[in-house]
């Protein structure tokens, strides 16, 4: 979208507009569409590993993973596209956005600070979310944000290729060895 064509949109307007954009996926930030950039192969490999592992571990449950092609509406009006997410319960295949239980962002050099602060706080404002995972692509380390019994957020750093991320609300654990399969450090 050129500078002269930029206009503020509501989430509803954005979601309809974004379906017709052939060149890139976008997020809606403060009412303005922002094109998402590509990623390093390392980032993509972790996304594919996580998606495959989630699909296998959630098989037979009411929960399914989704990719960045599916939007997440944030209560402040922004629309985000996490690298991966999980939605549970009845699903409408024609929806363009979901209310996730889990989102995963694989950090990148250009968005690391933004993802760890602003985007994280936006995700944490979503009432349906139980987990936010921030995955470091350069070391076997994941920052897990999870809700406790009182629905307050707590954080835990999970380190080491032998460790696993326990996600009891989804009934699964994700081994870091599987998330980082094929990645050398």
Residue, then its C-alpha position, 0 to 999 in steps of 0.5 A: x500500500x503506497x504512502x498516499x493510499x494509507x488510510x485507517x481501517x477497522x478490524x472488519x474493514x482490514x480483514x475484508x481488504x486483506x483477503x484481496x491482497x495478492x502480494x503479501x500478508x498484512x497485520x493491522x497496527x493502530x488502524x494501518x495495514x503493515x505488510x509482513x516480511x519474509x524470514x530466514x530459513x532457520x525461522x521457517x524450519x522452526x515454524x514447520x517443526x512446531x506446526x507438525x508437532x502440534x498437529x501430531x500431538x493434538x490429533x483426536x482433540x478438539x484443538x487444531x493448529x493454524x498458520x500466519x494465514x489466519x488472523x488473531x483479533x486483539x481487543x485494542x483493534x489490532x489484527x496480528x498473525x502469529x507464526x503458529x497458533x492453536x484454536x480449540x472447539x467448534x471452528x468455521x472454515x470460512x472465518x478469517x480470524x480466530x480466538x486462540x488458546x496458544x500463539x507462537x512467535x519465532x523471534x527474528x533480529x528485526x522484530x525481536x524487541x517489538x515481539x517481546x514487548x508490544x506484541x506480547x502485551x497485545x496477545x496477553x490482553x486476549x481473553x481466550x489465550x492460555x499460552x504465548x511462546x516466544x521461540x529463540x531461533x538461535x539457541x534452544x530457548x523458549x520464553x513461555x507465558x502462561x495463565x495460572x488458575x487465577x488467569x494471571x500471566x506468569x513467565x518461565x524460560x525453558x532451555x536446552x534441547x532435552x527440555x519440554x514445554x508443558x501445556x496442560x490446558x491443551x493436554x500436551x507437551x512440546x519437546x524442544x528437540x522436536x521444535x529445533x529438529x534440523x537446526x544446529x547451534 
